[in-house]
């Protein structure tokens, strides 16, 4: 699923919200999540999972051809750890939805 698939599914599920507003909401959510990760903050979405930015330290390695020692820069990556409900749904093959209240 990509962003446009998500927008289309949400727009179809919630008929009272038009597609442009759905697209704006999805864009804002992803922007805020990205901003939090860049700042080093942890994002926890209950029952779904945790996203956390990590910094991998610099390391030294050898070039296999020349034997020269090289230094690899430190890099940042994102770690995702699934929540209990998502983990159990993945293990059981259940594609049902998470609990959601509709008003």
HELIX and SHEET records of a PDB file:
HELIX    1   1 UNK A    3  UNK A   13  1                                  11    
HELIX    2   2 UNK A   19  UNK A   38  1                                  20    
HELIX    3   3 UNK A   84  UNK A   92  1                                   9    
SHEET    1   A 3 UNK A  43  UNK A  45  0                                        
SHEET    2   A 3 UNK A  49  UNK A  56 -1                                        
SHEET    3   A 3 UNK A  75  UNK A  82 -1                                        
SHEET    1   B 2 UNK A  59  UNK A  62  0                                        
SHEET    2   B 2 UNK A  69  UNK A  72 -1                                        
END                                                                             
